[in-house]
Amino acid sequence: MCACAVDYLRPAADLASDGSRGVRLELIVRERGDTNKPNIDRLLDVVRGLTALGTLSTDYVTGSAFAESFKTEAVATAPATVDATPGLEAFFSIKDARAIEQVVQAGHLTARLARNVFVQRMVDVIQDEEAGVTNASLSEKVRRTCL
């Protein structure tokens, strides 16, 4: 992830990594370049420091050299692996009527963002009517639309 994403996610990662839950989140800035090796090496350094690596047994990645390389090397490097799928399923499952309503609202908001922001912005970029679209400008437009 980029440095700005790390800054944004740091408070949540620190909260989740307070030690009481037995979870440690490590935020790592991805190096840009022609090869994934430096990024895989940095991630493997983190894996070596773990007592166990949570994997998603039902997750199959195809077409991503980075993901395939990392998964193969991480599983070989980790002291132990555990299936994290049941825990994530429980975490993300809808538990009550309020959660169902939130999912409905999220769907409406996503459709609104796609219709009013994303599609038009991509048309402009494709037609080269707007040069230099930045993540910051797109993020600001999304933020304003969500308000």
Steps between C-alpha positions, in 0.01 A plus 500: 500500500611859457637712784180708519295182548733392781453837670122469463484141628758537780248582780287195415805274476631626834162438663479148357860426597475600866596148610179406679355327194805301398501675162775711351436704188806605307459782249766492230558755224525329162807592298429589140726352238547244230524204734298372793799343673569786747134500605484123537824502702362766736178304549692178560704677770170570677387138453824370653418691819160333542407196703232414241379641170127522435411383151175494306450140393223591256692787337649421160695774326570466131680738271685697768869414501544696823219322686596155375870550583427640843251229594733219397799646684300614805350157563846344463656762733236515775566296816137382481186584306143520624181533298371852568191452282254413782604802705464736206165347405372561853638854501342597169169316542181699542381455855183708536241717324712813549789338313266405216385862476864617496576263212200636309617858564854410393362354176304818427804717576724285281255525210478877548879535503536284191231692313588856607877487546688199377343434160511864391858542625615190311325620182688831533831320550442264208406788273804685638290802582664523838870440528666435833221337700639439847388270778458806720263676260294186444489432876382853569221469243393168656508656848282793389254263333470292818412800716 
